[in-house]
Amino acid sequence: MTVVQEKSTERRVVANVLRGSVGNLIEWYDWYAYTAFSIYFAAAFFPKGDQTAQLLNTAAVFAVGFLMRPLGGWLLGRYADRHGRRAALTLSVTLMALGSLIIALTPSYASIGVVAPVLLVLARLLQGLSVGGEYATSATYLSEVASPARRGFYSSFQYVTLTAGQLVALGVQIVLQQFLSKAEMTSWGWRIAFVIGATGAIIVMWLRRGMDESENFEKQKDNPQKGTFKALLRHPKECLLVVGLTLGGTVAFYTYTTYLQKFMVNTSKIDAATVSWINFGALLVFVVLQPIAGALSDRIGRRPLLLGFGVLGTLATVPLLSTLAKTSEAFPAFLLMLGGLVIVTGYTSINAIVKAELFPTNIRALGVGLPYALTVAIFGGTAEYVALWFKQAGHESVFFYYVAGCVLISLLVYGFMRETSKDSVLDRD
């Protein structure tokens, strides 16, 4: 291949990654807008009880959304393996747009009673179905369109855009906080975020219709075993490995990102506006770290990064969260949150490519999506609820040990797994 051809191929890879990533960003903006704005709309859907009780109710709905992620991982993963990555990514963002629109337009509990939280649950079920398929399909797509020597780098953009979606949600929150009072934010201001999300998702739905299909899928499009559960069952070891890889990472990720916003308001007693800035700054650095760590994994392998996350996550979680609980100043809180995110980068930057490197093309989206979504639903989606439950019970510190224990389990898996970058199924397809 000539230098000109190599540059042309690399430009095409970059273009495909960007097209896939923009949609991923909007998907995760919609998903995280719920968490970012729940401190404002909790009273609208669940008006009775103190702040912790209201947040506990919204966290329960957040967890319910996660219960749909395995179904989304199965249905949309199977759809991606049978009908193409592009078709599945377009379908997932359509479901997300519908969920955000429902949240934006649902009247409060005071207006329609119990129908309000019911509609909120319905919206989160649709969004859970969407992100369950989005993760698997985008991880598969990015790994398949990436050049072999830079798969870690390009695949890291899944968490770049995933976290950027959260950053945009926080950015919207910060802007609204500058122009609206707390009463206005609680009354109606939070709805603006979901209108933005629904609009963005509709735009991306049309953009994704013009994406290039993965060449790996095109080669396997006539395979009669594509997307079948029977074919997936031939890879039990890989499925269990995905569960072990994900367990500690998903609990730590949702603890240090989505839950810390509430933790700093509800436990550290830092005001909500300041917490938004802390989150924004820490997550911005986190986004920058993803491609750096992904590129590093292309040079030294995936396991060293996973092992680093496992060791540091096991040892540092309890002292980090214990210190943050007693911290009321913004800058120390920022440094503590950033410390947790630096540790989690060892997992987030490469977890998508590691899983994609385990499965053949005909079941890659299903193989990545289903066991991952099951694990996230059981452990990641409930992390916030478990944390708030322990707080309400008066034993908040027990949650810190719970997070460290989950990371320890994954560390044991990292210690015995093979180096996927040296023996990737992607190279055999």
C-alpha positions as CSV (number, residue, x, y, z in Angstrom):
1,M,0.0,0.0,0.0
2,T,1.4,3.4,-1.0
3,V,1.7,6.4,1.3
4,V,-1.2,8.1,-0.5
5,Q,-3.4,5.0,-0.1
6,E,-2.5,4.7,3.6
7,K,-3.4,8.4,4.2
8,S,-6.6,7.9,2.3
9,T,-7.5,4.8,4.4
10,E,-6.7,6.6,7.6
11,R,-8.8,9.6,6.7
12,R,-11.7,7.2,6.0
13,V,-11.2,5.6,9.4
14,V,-11.2,8.9,11.1
15,A,-14.4,9.9,9.2
16,N,-16.2,6.7,10.2
17,V,-15.1,7.1,13.8
18,L,-16.4,10.7,13.9
19,R,-19.7,9.8,12.3
20,G,-20.2,7.0,14.8
21,S,-19.0,9.1,17.8
22,V,-21.3,12.1,17.3
23,G,-24.3,9.8,17.6
24,N,-22.8,8.1,20.6
25,L,-22.4,11.5,22.3
26,I,-26.0,12.4,21.8
27,E,-27.2,9.0,23.1
28,W,-25.2,9.4,26.3
29,Y,-26.2,13.0,26.7
30,D,-29.8,11.9,26.8
31,W,-28.9,9.1,29.2
32,Y,-26.9,11.3,31.6
33,A,-29.3,14.3,31.5
34,Y,-31.6,12.2,33.8
35,T,-28.9,12.0,36.4
36,A,-27.6,15.6,36.0
37,F,-31.1,17.1,36.4
38,S,-32.6,14.6,38.9
39,I,-31.8,16.9,41.8
40,Y,-34.2,19.4,40.2
41,F,-37.0,17.1,38.9
42,A,-37.1,14.6,41.8
43,A,-39.8,16.6,43.6
44,A,-41.9,16.9,40.5
45,F,-42.3,13.2,40.1
46,F,-41.9,12.1,43.7
47,P,-43.1,15.0,45.9
48,K,-43.3,13.3,49.3
49,G,-40.4,12.8,51.7
50,D,-37.0,14.5,52.3
51,Q,-34.3,15.1,49.7
52,T,-32.6,11.7,50.2
53,A,-36.0,9.9,49.8
54,Q,-36.8,11.7,46.6
55,L,-33.3,11.0,45.2
56,L,-33.7,7.4,46.3
57,N,-36.9,7.2,44.2
58,T,-35.2,8.7,41.1
59,A,-32.3,6.4,41.6
60,A,-34.7,3.5,41.6
61,V,-36.1,4.6,38.3
62,F,-32.5,5.0,37.0
63,A,-31.8,1.4,38.0
64,V,-35.1,0.3,36.3
65,G,-33.7,1.8,33.1
66,F,-30.6,-0.4,33.5
67,L,-32.8,-3.5,33.7
68,M,-33.7,-2.9,30.0
69,R,-30.1,-2.8,29.0
70,P,-29.7,-6.6,28.8
71,L,-32.8,-6.8,26.6
72,G,-31.4,-4.0,24.4
73,G,-28.0,-5.7,24.3
74,W,-29.7,-8.9,23.1
75,L,-32.2,-7.4,20.7
76,L,-30.1,-4.6,19.2
77,G,-26.9,-6.7,19.3
78,R,-28.6,-9.5,17.4
79,Y,-30.1,-6.9,15.0
80,A,-26.6,-5.4,14.5
81,D,-25.1,-8.8,13.7
82,R,-28.0,-9.7,11.4
83,H,-28.8,-6.4,9.6
84,G,-25.7,-4.3,10.1
85,R,-24.0,-1.9,12.5
86,R,-25.4,1.2,10.8
87,A,-29.0,0.0,11.0
88,A,-28.8,-0.9,14.7
89,L,-27.1,2.4,15.6
90,T,-29.9,4.3,13.8
91,L,-32.6,2.4,15.6
92,S,-31.0,2.9,19.0
93,V,-30.8,6.7,18.7
94,T,-34.5,6.7,17.6
95,L,-35.5,5.0,20.8
96,M,-33.5,7.4,22.8
97,A,-35.2,10.4,21.1
98,L,-38.6,9.0,22.0
99,G,-37.6,8.5,25.7
100,S,-36.2,12.0,26.1
101,L,-39.3,13.5,24.5
102,I,-41.6,11.7,27.0
103,I,-39.6,13.0,30.0
104,A,-39.6,16.5,28.6
105,L,-43.4,16.6,28.1
106,T,-44.7,14.6,31.1
107,P,-46.6,16.8,33.5
108,S,-45.7,16.7,37.2
109,Y,-47.2,14.5,39.9
110,A,-49.3,17.4,41.2
111,S,-51.0,17.6,37.8
112,I,-51.6,13.9,36.8
113,G,-50.8,12.0,40.0
114,V,-49.3,8.5,39.7
115,V,-49.3,8.6,35.9
116,A,-46.3,11.0,36.1
117,P,-43.8,8.5,37.6
118,V,-45.3,5.7,35.4
119,L,-44.4,7.7,32.3
120,L,-41.0,8.5,33.7
121,V,-40.4,4.7,34.1
122,L,-41.6,4.1,30.6
123,A,-39.2,6.7,29.2
124,R,-36.3,5.2,31.1
125,L,-37.2,1.7,29.8
126,L,-37.0,3.0,26.3
127,Q,-33.7,4.7,27.0
128,G,-32.4,1.6,28.7
129,L,-33.2,-0.5,25.6
130,S,-31.5,2.1,23.5
131,V,-28.2,2.3,25.4
132,G,-28.1,-1.4,25.9
133,G,-27.8,-1.8,22.1
134,E,-25.8,1.4,21.6
135,Y,-22.8,0.3,23.7
136,A,-22.5,-3.1,22.0
137,T,-23.0,-1.8,18.5
138,S,-20.8,1.3,18.8
139,A,-18.0,-0.8,20.5
140,T,-18.2,-3.3,17.6
141,Y,-18.4,-0.6,14.9
142,L,-15.4,1.4,16.2
143,S,-13.3,-1.7,16.6
144,E,-14.1,-3.0,13.1
145,V,-13.4,0.3,11.3
146,A,-10.2,1.1,13.2
147,S,-6.8,0.4,11.7
148,P,-5.3,-2.7,13.5
149,A,-2.3,-0.9,15.0
150,R,-4.5,1.9,16.5
151,R,-7.6,0.0,17.7
152,G,-7.0,0.9,21.3
153,F,-6.8,4.6,20.4
154,Y,-9.8,4.7,18.1
155,S,-12.0,2.5,20.3
156,S,-11.3,4.8,23.3
157,F,-13.4,7.4,21.6
158,Q,-16.5,5.4,22.7
159,Y,-15.8,6.6,26.3
160,V,-14.6,10.0,25.0
161,T,-18.1,10.6,23.5
162,L,-19.8,8.7,26.3
163,T,-18.3,11.0,28.8
164,A,-18.6,14.0,26.5
165,G,-22.3,13.4,26.5
166,Q,-22.3,13.7,30.3
167,L,-20.1,16.9,30.0
168,V,-22.7,18.4,27.6
169,A,-25.5,17.5,30.0
170,L,-23.5,19.2,32.8
171,G,-22.7,22.2,30.5
172,V,-26.4,22.6,29.8
173,Q,-27.1,22.5,33.5
174,I,-24.4,25.1,34.3
175,V,-25.8,27.5,31.6
176,L,-29.4,27.1,32.8
177,Q,-28.2,27.7,36.4
178,Q,-26.8,31.0,35.3
179,F,-30.1,32.3,33.9
180,L,-32.7,30.5,36.0
181,S,-33.3,30.5,39.7
182,K,-33.4,27.3,41.7
183,A,-37.2,27.6,41.9
184,E,-37.4,28.0,38.1
185,M,-35.1,25.1,37.5
186,T,-37.2,22.9,39.8
187,S,-40.5,24.0,38.3
188,W,-39.7,23.8,34.5
189,G,-36.1,24.6,33.7
190,W,-35.0,21.0,33.8
191,R,-37.3,20.2,30.9
192,I,-35.2,22.2,28.5
193,A,-32.4,19.7,28.8
194,F,-34.6,16.9,27.6
195,V,-36.0,18.9,24.7
196,I,-32.4,19.5,23.6
197,G,-31.6,15.8,23.9
198,A,-34.7,14.7,21.9
199,T,-33.9,17.2,19.2
200,G,-30.3,16.2,19.0
201,A,-31.2,12.5,18.8
202,I,-33.6,13.1,15.9
203,I,-30.9,14.9,14.0
204,V,-28.4,12.1,14.6
205,M,-31.0,9.6,13.5
206,W,-30.8,11.0,10.0
207,L,-27.1,11.5,10.1
208,R,-26.5,7.8,10.9
209,R,-28.4,6.7,7.9
210,G,-25.5,7.9,5.8
211,M,-22.8,6.0,7.7
212,D,-20.5,3.5,6.0
213,E,-21.1,-0.1,6.9
214,S,-18.3,-2.1,8.6
215,E,-16.3,-4.2,6.1
216,N,-16.2,-7.0,8.7
217,F,-19.9,-7.2,8.7
218,E,-20.1,-7.1,4.9
219,K,-17.8,-10.1,4.7
220,Q,-20.1,-12.0,7.1
221,K,-23.5,-10.8,5.9
222,D,-24.3,-14.2,4.3
223,N,-23.3,-16.2,7.4
224,P,-26.4,-18.2,8.5
225,Q,-25.1,-18.2,12.1
226,K,-24.9,-14.4,12.4
227,G,-26.5,-13.0,15.5
228,T,-27.9,-16.3,16.8
229,F,-28.0,-17.2,20.5
230,K,-26.8,-20.7,19.5
231,A,-23.6,-19.3,18.1
232,L,-23.1,-17.2,21.2
233,L,-23.3,-20.3,23.4
234,R,-20.2,-21.7,21.7
235,H,-18.2,-19.0,23.5
236,P,-19.1,-19.4,27.2
237,K,-15.6,-18.6,28.4
238,E,-15.6,-15.3,26.5
239,C,-19.0,-14.4,27.9
240,L,-17.9,-15.0,31.5
241,L,-14.8,-13.0,30.8
242,V,-16.9,-10.0,29.7
243,V,-18.8,-10.3,33.0
244,G,-15.6,-10.3,35.0
245,L,-14.0,-7.5,33.0
246,T,-17.0,-5.3,33.5
247,L,-18.0,-5.9,37.2
248,G,-15.5,-3.7,39.0
249,G,-15.2,-1.2,36.1
250,T,-18.9,-0.4,35.9
251,V,-19.4,0.0,39.6
252,A,-16.4,2.3,39.9
253,F,-17.4,4.2,36.8
254,Y,-20.9,5.0,37.9
255,T,-19.7,5.8,41.4
256,Y,-17.1,8.3,40.3
257,T,-19.2,9.9,37.6
258,T,-23.0,9.8,38.1
259,Y,-23.2,9.2,41.8
260,L,-20.5,11.6,43.0
261,Q,-22.7,14.6,41.9
262,K,-25.3,13.6,44.4
263,F,-22.7,12.5,47.0
264,M,-21.1,15.9,47.0
265,V,-24.4,17.7,47.4
266,N,-26.0,15.2,49.9
267,T,-23.0,14.2,51.9
268,S,-20.2,16.7,51.5
269,K,-22.8,19.5,51.6
270,I,-21.3,21.4,48.6
271,D,-23.9,23.5,46.8
272,A,-25.4,22.1,43.6
273,A,-24.0,24.8,41.3
274,T,-20.4,24.3,42.6
275,V,-20.7,20.6,42.2
276,S,-21.7,21.0,38.6
277,W,-18.4,22.9,38.0
278,I,-16.4,20.3,39.9
279,N,-18.0,17.5,37.8
280,F,-17.5,19.4,34.5
281,G,-13.8,20.1,35.2
282,A,-13.0,16.6,36.4
283,L,-14.8,14.9,33.5
284,L,-13.2,17.2,31.0
285,V,-9.8,16.0,32.1
286,F,-11.2,12.4,32.0
287,V,-12.2,12.8,28.4
288,V,-8.7,13.9,27.4
289,L,-7.2,10.9,29.2
290,Q,-9.1,8.3,27.2
291,P,-7.3,8.4,23.9
292,I,-4.0,8.8,25.6
293,A,-4.6,5.6,27.6
294,G,-6.0,3.9,24.5
295,A,-2.9,4.7,22.4
296,L,-0.7,3.5,25.3
297,S,-2.6,0.2,25.2
298,D,-1.6,-0.2,21.5
299,R,2.0,0.0,22.6
300,I,2.1,-2.0,25.9
301,G,-1.0,-4.1,25.7
302,R,-4.4,-4.0,27.4
303,R,-3.7,-6.0,30.5
304,P,-1.2,-3.6,32.1
305,L,-3.9,-0.8,32.1
306,L,-6.6,-3.2,33.5
307,L,-4.2,-4.4,36.2
308,G,-3.4,-0.8,37.1
309,F,-7.1,0.0,37.5
310,G,-7.7,-3.2,39.5
311,V,-4.9,-2.6,42.0
312,L,-5.4,1.1,42.5
313,G,-9.2,0.8,42.6
314,T,-9.0,-1.9,45.3
315,L,-6.6,0.0,47.5
316,A,-7.6,3.7,47.0
317,T,-11.4,3.7,46.8
318,V,-12.2,3.6,50.6
319,P,-9.7,6.3,51.6
320,L,-10.7,8.5,48.6
321,L,-14.4,8.4,49.2
322,S,-14.0,8.7,53.0
323,T,-11.9,11.8,52.5
324,L,-14.4,13.3,50.0
325,A,-17.3,12.7,52.5
326,K,-15.5,15.1,54.9
327,T,-14.5,17.7,52.2
328,S,-16.6,20.8,51.8
329,E,-14.2,22.9,49.7
330,A,-14.4,22.8,45.9
331,F,-10.8,22.4,44.8
332,P,-10.0,19.5,47.2
333,A,-13.2,17.8,46.1
334,F,-12.2,18.3,42.4
335,L,-8.8,16.7,43.0
336,L,-10.4,13.7,44.8
337,M,-13.0,13.2,42.0
338,L,-10.2,13.5,39.4
339,G,-8.1,10.9,41.3
340,G,-10.9,8.4,41.1
341,L,-11.4,9.1,37.4
342,V,-7.7,8.7,36.6
343,I,-7.9,5.3,38.2
344,V,-11.0,4.3,36.3
345,T,-9.4,5.3,33.0
346,G,-7.4,2.1,33.1
347,Y,-10.8,0.3,32.5
348,T,-12.8,2.8,30.5
349,S,-10.3,3.6,27.8
350,I,-9.9,0.0,26.6
351,N,-12.8,-2.0,27.8
352,A,-14.7,-1.8,24.5
353,I,-11.8,-3.0,22.4
354,V,-10.9,-5.8,24.8
355,K,-14.4,-7.2,24.6
356,A,-14.6,-6.8,20.8
357,E,-11.3,-8.7,20.4
358,L,-12.9,-11.7,22.1
359,F,-15.7,-12.5,19.6
360,P,-16.0,-13.3,15.9
361,T,-17.8,-10.9,13.6
362,N,-21.0,-12.9,13.2
363,I,-21.8,-12.6,17.0
364,R,-19.5,-9.7,18.0
365,A,-22.2,-7.1,18.8
366,L,-24.3,-9.7,20.6
367,G,-21.3,-11.2,22.5
368,V,-20.1,-7.8,23.6
369,G,-23.6,-6.4,24.4
370,L,-25.5,-9.1,26.2
371,P,-23.1,-10.2,29.0
372,Y,-21.9,-6.6,29.4
373,A,-25.4,-5.2,29.7
374,L,-26.4,-7.9,32.2
375,T,-23.5,-7.0,34.4
376,V,-24.1,-3.3,34.1
377,A,-27.8,-3.7,34.9
378,I,-27.1,-5.8,38.0
379,F,-24.1,-3.8,39.4
380,G,-23.6,-0.5,37.5
381,G,-27.3,0.5,37.4
382,T,-27.8,-0.2,41.1
383,A,-24.6,1.5,42.4
384,E,-26.3,4.8,43.0
385,Y,-29.3,3.1,44.7
386,V,-27.1,0.9,46.9
387,A,-25.1,4.0,47.9
388,L,-28.2,6.0,48.8
389,W,-29.7,3.0,50.6
390,F,-26.7,2.6,52.8
391,K,-26.7,6.4,53.5
392,Q,-30.4,6.3,54.5
393,A,-29.7,3.3,56.8
394,G,-26.9,5.3,58.4
395,H,-24.0,3.2,57.1
396,E,-22.8,5.1,54.1
397,S,-19.2,4.0,54.5
398,V,-20.2,0.4,53.8
399,F,-20.7,1.4,50.2
400,F,-17.1,2.4,49.9
401,Y,-16.0,-1.1,50.7
402,Y,-18.6,-2.5,48.3
403,V,-17.0,-0.6,45.4
404,A,-13.5,-1.7,46.4
405,G,-14.7,-5.4,46.7
406,C,-16.2,-5.3,43.2
407,V,-13.0,-3.9,41.7
408,L,-11.0,-6.7,43.6
409,I,-13.1,-9.4,41.9
410,S,-12.3,-7.9,38.5
411,L,-8.6,-7.6,39.4
412,L,-8.5,-11.4,39.8
413,V,-10.0,-11.7,36.3
414,Y,-7.4,-9.3,34.8
415,G,-4.6,-11.3,36.5
416,F,-5.5,-14.5,34.7
417,M,-6.8,-13.3,31.3
418,R,-4.8,-13.4,28.1
419,E,-3.5,-10.3,26.3
420,T,-6.2,-9.7,23.7
421,S,-4.2,-7.3,21.6
422,K,-1.7,-10.0,20.8
423,D,-4.4,-12.6,19.9
424,S,-7.3,-10.7,18.6
425,V,-10.2,-12.4,16.8
426,L,-10.5,-9.2,14.8
427,D,-7.3,-10.2,13.0
428,R,-8.8,-13.6,12.0
429,D,-12.0,-12.3,10.5
